[in-house]
Amino acid sequence: MTVPVNGLIVVAKRDCPTCTLVEPLLSELARGPLGLKVFSQDDPDYGQPVPGTEFDRTLEHSFRLNIEFVPTLIRFEQGQEVERTYGWHREDWQRISGIDTLGESLPPMRPGCGSKTLEPGIAEDLELRFGSGTLNARSVEVGLEEDPLEACFARGWSDGLPVVPPTPERVLRMLRGTHRRPDEPIGLIPPDLTSCTVEKVAINAVLAGCKPEYMPILLAALEAALADEFGLHGILCTTMFAGPVIIVNGPVARAVGMNSGGNALGQGNRANATIGRALQLIVRNVGGGRPGEIDRATLGTPGKYTFCFAEAEDSNWVPLAEERGLAPGASAVTLFAGEGVQGIVDQKSRTPDSLARSFASALLAVDHPKLAMAGDALLVVSPEHCRVFTDANWSKARLLSELETLLLRPGKDLVAGADGIAEGIPTSFADKTIPKFRPGGLLIVRAGGTAGLFSAVIAGWAASGPVGSTPVTREVQS
């Protein structure tokens, strides 16, 4: 657009009481020493018959002038903006216009209204048409008579549940949730090892139903998933039950409203549900990890739709992210290759020793009671169970130490053939004492509702050997 070398611009809309209030002043401004150009956002008759009035039908002028509120008065000198004001402030309008008596009969001040350029959907459309908001992903045309939801199913973009069609406007809005460039590469997504950018993450975040403010958490989760030690390709290929479990720590979890309380491992919370789902959709849609193809799970688990929750940090137990080396108070995600949820029901233990033994008994069943160091485990301790420990001044580290001792087993009880069960460890370990989990293989978090003496074990996949998975923690960046 062209701007006056010297002069005034007023941007307004009829659907604004303050714009209507100042409309009688436009003729006086047009006759003034600087001249006037008027852009109306919603009514071609606004400001008429003042010369230089134009209906900003496409809102391009308003967009290029970066209008956030109406009415806005702008003064140009030598083709450059030197001052602007919005709403009606008599002293500001008099100073900017150079007319000392302007609006003497009007109230001294009235607030303006929001510009049409900032209305939902319009802002993104303007950015795509007139700004720098270009997207690199290929466009897929959907027929006028084609249902967009069904089109997503037909093209294989869904995990079996309906998804949100990723229109350019929605993707651009999602990208505003992060400061990272849309074309910034995140890594190669297995199994196809396809390059994934921030833009592709945003597309799948839209499909999953995320809000833009979830993007930093999702990006950190994806970076953790792509770490070599997490072994995402192996998690996809295994016939076991595993999928990524996302545990979120720090202020970011509270800021986006994640659930760490009642039903934290279940449905009902948008952030929990869609962040985990988006990670799975990225693996499916970018990396090609689809069930029945590279995904060879014998049974799978409902957690492969989504498995994401926040750790409750309202006790004196050290949060998981801090235990894993991050600074206190840091926002972070930890990825764990988890299976289903195995409940621990102990409603009678009132001492930490008794409850720890209950936890150990449940943990021994991970993978199989006769298997050792074959998988990790995530112990989710509910508030009522946690209180048994904290009332006795047991820290999380103390509980972990006690459990590691309780989980030592005589090798003769675990070897193949013992107790008439063919499954087991090699007979060469019969004379040894065997830990249930490898060093660092047992993680503890606190989550859940405040009513109910129930905790849970989430078994982890194939921690032993070079083909397994190791939990990974990454700090959340904006």
C-alpha positions in Angstrom: 0.0 0.0 0.0 1.1 3.6 -0.4 1.1 6.0 2.5 0.9 9.8 2.4 4.2 11.6 2.4 2.7 14.0 5.0 -0.7 13.5 6.4 -3.1 11.7 8.7 -4.7 8.3 8.5 -7.8 7.2 10.4 -8.8 3.5 10.5 -12.3 2.8 11.9 -15.3 0.6 11.7 -19.0 1.3 12.0 -19.5 -1.5 14.6 -17.6 0.6 17.2 -19.3 3.3 19.3 -16.1 5.3 19.6 -15.6 5.2 15.8 -19.2 6.6 15.5 -18.4 9.2 18.1 -15.4 10.6 16.1 -17.0 10.3 12.7 -18.2 14.0 12.7 -14.6 15.1 13.2 -13.3 13.5 9.9 -14.5 16.5 7.8 -12.5 18.9 10.1 -9.4 16.7 9.9 -9.7 16.6 6.1 -9.8 20.4 5.9 -6.9 20.7 8.3 -3.2 21.4 7.5 -2.2 17.8 7.1 -5.1 16.3 5.1 -6.7 12.9 5.8 -7.1 9.4 4.5 -9.8 7.2 6.1 -10.0 3.4 5.9 -13.3 1.8 7.0 -13.1 -1.8 8.0 -16.8 -2.8 7.7 -19.0 -0.1 6.1 -18.3 1.6 2.7 -20.5 4.5 3.9 -18.5 5.3 7.0 -16.9 8.7 6.8 -18.7 9.7 3.6 -18.7 12.2 1.9 -15.2 13.0 3.3 -12.7 13.0 0.5 -10.1 10.2 0.7 -12.4 7.7 2.4 -11.9 4.1 1.3 -13.6 0.9 2.2 -10.9 -1.6 3.3 -12.8 -4.5 2.0 -9.9 -7.0 2.1 -8.4 -5.5 5.3 -5.1 -5.3 3.5 -4.6 -1.7 4.5 -5.4 -2.3 8.1 -3.1 -5.3 8.2 -0.2 -3.4 6.7 -0.7 -0.6 9.1 -0.6 -3.1 11.9 -4.0 -1.9 13.3 -4.9 -3.5 16.6 -7.6 -1.1 17.8 -10.1 1.2 16.2 -10.3 4.1 15.8 -6.6 4.6 15.2 -5.1 7.9 14.2 -1.7 7.9 12.6 0.5 10.8 11.5 3.0 10.5 8.7 5.9 12.8 7.9 8.2 12.2 4.9 6.5 8.9 4.3 7.3 7.6 7.8 4.9 7.1 10.7 5.9 9.5 13.5 3.0 9.0 16.0 -0.3 7.1 16.5 -3.1 6.9 19.1 -6.1 4.6 19.3 -9.5 5.1 20.9 -10.5 8.7 21.5 -8.2 10.8 23.6 -8.9 14.5 22.9 -5.4 15.8 23.8 -3.7 13.1 21.7 -5.9 13.8 18.7 -5.4 17.5 19.0 -1.7 17.2 19.2 -1.3 14.7 16.4 -3.6 16.5 14.0 -2.3 20.0 14.9 -5.9 21.3 15.4 -6.1 22.7 19.0 -9.9 22.9 19.0 -10.6 19.4 17.7 -13.4 17.6 19.5 -14.0 20.2 22.1 -17.7 19.2 22.4 -16.8 15.5 22.8 -16.0 13.7 26.1 -12.3 13.9 26.9 -11.7 10.1 26.5 -13.4 7.0 25.2 -11.9 3.5 24.7 -11.8 2.0 21.3 -12.6 -1.5 20.0 -10.6 -4.4 18.6 -9.7 -4.3 15.0 -11.3 -6.7 12.6 -7.9 -7.8 11.6 -7.5 -9.6 15.0 -10.7 -11.6 14.8 -10.3 -15.4 15.0 -9.6 -16.8 11.5 -9.2 -13.4 9.9 -5.8 -12.7 11.5 -4.3 -15.9 10.1 -5.9 -15.4 6.7 -4.4 -11.9 6.4 -1.0 -13.2 7.4 -1.2 -15.9 4.8 -2.4 -13.5 2.1 -0.4 -10.3 2.8 2.3 -11.2 5.4 5.2 -13.5 5.8 3.1 -16.4 7.0 3.9 -18.8 4.2 3.7 -22.6 4.8 6.0 -25.1 3.1 3.8 -28.2 3.4 2.1 -29.3 0.3 -1.6 -28.3 0.0 -4.2 -31.0 -0.4 -7.4 -30.0 -2.1 -10.7 -31.2 -0.6 -13.7 -31.3 -2.9 -16.6 -28.9 -2.3 -18.9 -31.9 -1.6 -16.3 -33.8 0.4 -16.6 -33.8 4.2 -13.3 -32.6 5.6 -13.4 -35.0 8.6 -14.0 -37.9 6.2 -11.3 -36.6 3.9 -8.8 -36.9 6.8 -9.9 -40.5 7.5 -9.7 -41.4 3.8 -6.1 -40.1 3.4 -4.9 -42.1 6.4 -4.1 -39.1 8.7 -6.2 -40.4 11.6 -5.4 -42.7 14.5 -9.0 -44.1 14.2 -10.6 -41.1 16.0 -11.8 -38.0 14.2 -9.1 -35.3 13.7 -9.3 -31.5 13.2 -8.7 -30.7 9.5 -5.3 -28.8 9.4 -6.3 -25.7 7.4 -3.5 -23.2 6.7 -5.2 -20.7 9.1 -5.2 -23.3 11.9 -1.6 -24.3 11.3 -0.5 -20.7 11.3 -2.3 -20.1 14.6 -0.6 -23.2 16.0 2.8 -21.9 15.0 2.2 -18.8 17.1 2.5 -21.0 20.2 6.3 -21.2 19.7 9.1 -18.8 18.9 10.9 -21.4 16.8 11.0 -21.0 13.0 8.4 -23.1 11.0 11.2 -24.5 8.8 13.5 -25.4 11.7 14.3 -29.2 11.5 13.6 -31.2 14.6 15.0 -34.5 13.4 14.3 -37.7 11.4 11.1 -39.5 12.4 11.3 -43.3 12.2 10.6 -45.7 10.7 10.9 -43.9 7.4 13.4 -41.4 8.8 11.5 -38.5 7.3 12.7 -35.0 8.2 10.3 -33.2 10.5 10.1 -29.5 10.9 8.3 -27.3 13.4 5.7 -26.7 10.8 5.0 -30.4 10.4 4.7 -30.7 14.2 2.1 -27.9 14.1 0.1 -29.6 11.4 -0.2 -32.8 13.5 -0.9 -30.7 16.6 -3.9 -29.3 14.8 -5.0 -32.8 13.8 -4.8 -33.9 17.4 -6.8 -30.9 18.7 -4.0 -29.1 20.6 -4.0 -25.5 21.6 -1.0 -23.3 20.4 0.3 -23.0 24.0 0.9 -26.8 24.0 3.6 -26.5 21.2 6.6 -26.1 23.5 5.7 -29.2 25.4 5.1 -31.2 22.2 8.4 -30.1 20.7 10.3 -31.1 23.8 8.5 -34.5 23.8 9.4 -35.1 20.2 13.0 -34.2 20.8 13.1 -36.6 23.7 11.5 -39.3 21.5 14.1 -38.9 18.8 17.0 -39.3 21.2 19.0 -42.4 20.3 18.7 -43.9 23.8 14.9 -43.7 23.7 14.9 -46.1 20.8 11.7 -45.0 19.1 12.2 -47.2 16.1 12.4 -50.2 18.4 9.3 -49.2 20.3 7.5 -49.1 17.0 8.7 -52.4 15.7 8.4 -54.5 18.9 5.6 -57.0 19.3 5.4 -55.8 23.0 2.7 -53.4 24.3 4.8 -50.2 24.6 4.3 -46.7 23.4 5.7 -43.3 24.5 4.5 -42.1 27.9 5.0 -38.3 28.5 5.4 -37.0 32.1 5.5 -33.2 32.3 7.1 -31.3 35.2 7.3 -27.6 36.1 5.3 -24.4 35.7 4.4 -25.1 32.0 2.2 -28.0 33.1 0.2 -25.6 35.3 0.2 -22.9 32.7 -1.6 -25.0 30.1 -3.9 -26.7 32.6 -2.5 -30.2 32.6 -4.0 -32.7 34.9 -1.9 -34.3 37.7 -4.8 -35.0 40.0 -7.9 -37.2 39.8 -8.0 -39.4 36.7 -4.6 -38.0 35.6 -3.9 -41.2 33.6 -7.4 -41.2 32.1 -9.6 -39.1 29.8 -11.1 -35.6 30.2 -8.2 -33.2 30.1 -7.5 -31.5 26.7 -3.8 -30.9 27.3 -3.1 -34.4 28.5 -5.1 -36.0 25.7 -4.0 -34.0 22.8 -0.2 -33.6 23.5 0.2 -37.3 23.7 -2.0 -37.9 20.7 -0.1 -35.3 18.6 3.2 -37.2 19.3 1.7 -40.4 18.1 0.2 -38.7 15.0 3.6 -37.3 14.1 5.1 -40.8 14.3 2.2 -42.0 12.1 1.9 -39.2 9.5 5.5 -38.1 9.2 7.5 -41.2 10.1 5.1 -43.8 8.6 4.7 -45.8 11.9 1.3 -47.4 11.3 -0.2 -50.4 12.9 -0.1 -53.5 10.8 2.9 -52.1 8.9 6.0 -51.3 10.9 4.0 -51.3 14.1 4.0 -55.0 15.0 2.4 -55.0 18.5 0.8 -58.2 19.3 -1.9 -56.6 21.4 -1.0 -53.0 21.7 -2.4 -50.8 24.5 -5.0 -47.9 24.6 -2.0 -45.8 25.7 -0.9 -45.8 22.0 -3.6 -43.3 21.3 -2.2 -41.0 23.9 -0.4 -41.3 27.3 0.5 -38.0 28.8 0.1 -36.5 32.3 1.7 -34.0 34.7 3.4 -35.0 37.9 1.9 -33.5 41.0 4.4 -31.2 42.7 2.5 -30.2 45.8 4.5 -32.2 48.3 8.1 -32.2 49.5 9.0 -35.1 47.1 11.5 -34.0 44.5 9.9 -33.8 41.0 11.1 -36.4 38.4 12.7 -33.8 36.2 14.9 -32.5 39.1 15.8 -36.0 40.0 17.0 -36.5 36.4 19.4 -33.5 36.6 17.3 -30.4 35.7 17.3 -27.3 37.8 14.6 -27.0 40.5 11.5 -25.4 39.0 12.4 -26.2 35.4 9.7 -27.1 33.0 10.5 -30.5 31.4 9.2 -33.6 29.8 10.3 -37.2 30.5 9.6 -39.8 27.9 9.2 -43.4 29.1 8.4 -46.4 26.9 5.4 -47.6 28.9 2.8 -50.3 28.6 -0.6 -50.4 30.4 -1.6 -49.4 33.9 -1.4 -52.1 36.6 -3.3 -51.0 39.7 -1.9 -51.4 43.3 -4.7 -51.7 45.8 -3.5 -51.4 49.4 -6.1 -49.8 51.7 -4.7 -51.2 55.0 -1.0 -50.3 55.2 -0.5 -47.4 57.5 3.3 -47.7 57.8 5.8 -47.0 55.0 7.5 -50.4 55.5 4.2 -52.2 54.9 3.3 -50.1 51.9 6.7 -50.4 50.4 6.4 -54.1 50.5 3.1 -53.9 48.7 4.6 -51.8 46.0 7.5 -54.2 45.7 5.1 -57.2 45.3 3.3 -55.4 42.5 6.6 -54.4 40.8 7.8 -58.0 40.8 5.1 -58.8 38.3 6.4 -56.5 35.6 7.0 -58.4 32.4 6.8 -61.7 34.4 7.6 -62.5 38.1 10.5 -64.6 37.0 12.1 -62.1 34.6 14.8 -59.6 35.9 16.3 -56.6 34.3 14.1 -57.2 31.2 12.2 -53.9 31.5 11.8 -50.7 33.4 8.9 -49.5 35.5 7.2 -46.3 36.4 5.6 -46.3 39.8 2.8 -43.7 40.1 2.1 -43.0 43.8 -1.3 -41.4 44.7 -1.6 -38.6 47.3 -3.1 -40.9 50.0 -0.3 -43.4 49.6 2.3 -40.7 49.4 1.0 -39.3 52.7 1.9 -42.6 54.4 5.5 -42.0 53.4 5.7 -38.2 53.9 4.1 -38.5 57.4 7.0 -40.8 58.3 9.5 -38.4 56.7 10.3 -40.8 53.8 11.6 -38.9 50.8 11.1 -40.3 47.3 14.8 -41.3 47.3 14.3 -43.2 50.5 11.3 -45.1 49.0 13.3 -45.9 45.9 16.2 -47.2 48.0 13.9 -49.4 50.0 12.2 -50.8 46.9 15.6 -51.6 45.3 16.4 -53.7 48.4 13.0 -55.4 48.5 13.3 -56.2 44.8 16.4 -58.3 45.1 15.6 -62.0 44.5 17.6 -65.3 44.7 18.6 -66.4 41.3 17.5 -70.0 42.0 13.9 -68.8 42.2 14.0 -67.1 38.8 15.8 -69.5 36.6 14.0 -71.3 33.8 12.2 -74.3 35.1 12.0 -73.1 38.7 8.5 -73.5 40.2 7.6 -75.6 37.2 7.5 -72.6 34.9 9.6 -72.7 31.8 10.0 -68.9 31.6 12.9 -67.5 33.5 16.5 -66.3 33.5 19.5 -68.5 32.5 20.5 -71.2 35.0 24.0 -69.7 35.2 22.5 -67.0 37.5 21.1 -69.6 40.0 23.7 -68.8 42.7 23.4 -65.0 42.4 21.2 -62.4 44.0 19.4 -60.6 41.1 17.8 -57.1 41.1 14.4 -56.8 39.4 15.4 -53.7 37.5 18.6 -52.5 36.0 20.3 -49.4 37.7 18.0 -46.4 37.1 15.3 -48.6 35.7 12.7 -47.8 38.3 11.1 -44.2 38.2 8.7 -42.8 40.8 6.2 -40.0 40.3 3.4 -38.6 42.3 0.0 -38.1 40.7 -3.7 -38.9 41.1 -6.8 -37.8 43.1 -6.8 -37.1 46.8 -9.4 -39.8 47.6 -8.4 -43.5 47.2 -5.6 -45.6 48.5 -4.6 -46.7 45.1 -1.3 -46.4 43.2 -0.2 -47.9 39.9 2.7 -49.5 38.0 3.4 -48.8 34.3 5.7 -51.4 33.0 8.5 -50.3 30.7 9.8 -51.9 27.5 13.0 -54.0 27.0 15.4 -52.0 29.0 18.2 -54.6 28.7 20.5 -54.9 25.8 21.2 -52.5 22.9 17.7 -52.7 21.4 15.9 -51.4 24.4 14.6 -48.0 25.5 16.0 -45.7 28.2 13.9 -42.8 29.6 14.8 -39.4 28.3 14.3 -36.0 29.9 14.3 -32.7 27.9 13.7 -29.1 29.1 10.8 -27.3 27.6 11.8 -24.2 25.6 9.5 -21.5 24.3 
